[in-house]
Amino acid sequence: MDIARRHTADPLFRLVAYALESAHDRPPATVWSAPHAVRLGCPDVVAAVGWPVAAAAAPRDDGLVRLSSLAHPAQSCELPLTGPPRPHPEWAARTYALLRAMACVGYGRGGVDLHIHSTLTAAAGLSSAEPLECAVALAVADLHARAPQSGRVRPRPPRGRLAALARMAAPHGDEALREAVLFARPGRALHLDGGGRRRIPFDPARHGSKLVLLVARGDDPDDITRAMKGALRTGASAAWWPGREPGHSVLLLLPQDRTTSVRTTVAEEFRTRGRPVPRFVNITVAGAARREE
């Protein structure tokens, strides 16, 4: 796969492919993307949003994983997939746990070179852990399926199986967000109920609205609450936290004809108080994780 030099490829995936080649002296055999995900105002309704993470991977045959990340260029690591785990950087903890869990059941046991990257930083208030887990799991599963065994192609593990392995490796993770990352569709939300999932229409633009992420740019926890109240007071139809708990950002549903007034009012209030003006970022309702060709 020479996606790094393919001019028609998305720049993000070209970058991740090139970064793997630069870090580990070999091109990727597969590149996967996975969307970030958010809750939609209640615990069991989620959607994927159009900011991807990416994972580029190449197989090994020595039982080792070499991990690298654009966000941590000085903290690459080489670790065993079986036997006692070795000390590793904090950023690699969940990825390493997932890879060991997959190796235990035969996926990627031979080893892998892996490079990961998220388009969002923690300041945006969305969790990158679940989409990175899913991109990594799908990349390793893809390598597993492509490796011939006794002349036969191996079956690709189903996404539900990969979700279960991610849950086992990181039980404190957000299972609802994983579901959105793995099973979402554009213009649809997922309603999770009793272990099942149902896709429901969720396309704000069709109803004259915008879905917007409002991101605070200060350390004062009251900033995001003030911004949310100001948006609701000025005309936002709804506002809610994108994750399980309050954080640095809030999701807003804005009528098209109120978007400018909400942005202007919130910005002016923050300027008056001498605080950094929050960012307003438009959101698209995206599809699930996929292989990038």
C-alpha positions, 0 to 999 in steps of 0.5 A: 500500500503506497497511500503516502505517495498517492496524491488523491488520498486524504492528507491525513491518511497520507501523513499517517502512512508516511509517519509509519514508514519514517518511524519503522522503515516500512510502508503500511499494509493497511490504513484505517480511519475511525470517527470520534463519537458523541452522546446526543443528550441521553445515555443511550443515543449516540452518533459518530462525527466527522473528525477522524483518527487514523491507524497505519499498520504493517505485520511482523513475525517476532511477537513484538509491537512497535508503537508510535504516534504523531502526538508523542514523537519522542515516546515510541516504544517496542513491546512484547505481545505475550508474556509479562507486559513491559513498562510503556508510555502512558499514551500507549497504555490502552492501545497496548492493552488492546493489542495484548488482548487481541493477541491472546485470542490469535489476532495479530499475535505475530506482531505489528508496527503501528502508527496512530494519530487523532485530529483532535486534542484533549482541549476539544473535550471529545474522547479520542480513546474509543476511536483509536481503539477501534481503528487499531482493532480493525487494522490488526483484524485486517492484517489477520485476515490478509495473512494466508494460513495453509493456503486459505484466507482467514475470516475477518473477525466481526466488529462485535467481537472487536468491541468485546475485546476492546471492552475487556482491555479497557472496561472503564472505556465508553461502550456507547461511543465504541458502538457509534464508532463501529456501527454508525451511518451518516445522517443516523444516530444509534439508539442502544437498548438492552444490548441491541442497536437501532439506527434512527434519523438524525440530520439537523440540516434537513430540519433547518438546524446546525449541530455545533460543538462549543469549546471553551478556551480557558481553565475556568470550569464556569466558562463552558457553563456560561457559554451554554447558558448564553447560547440557550438564552439567545436561541439554541434549541438544545445543549448537552455534554458530548460525553458521560460527564461535563468537560471542556465542550458542549454540543448545541443544536442551533436553528439556521436563522439563529446561528449568527446571533448565538455566536455573536452574543456568546463571543461578546459576553466573553470579551466583556469579561476579559475571557478567551472567546469559545470556539464554535465548530460545525459538526457533520454526522458521520459514518463508521470506521473504515479502511482507507484505500 
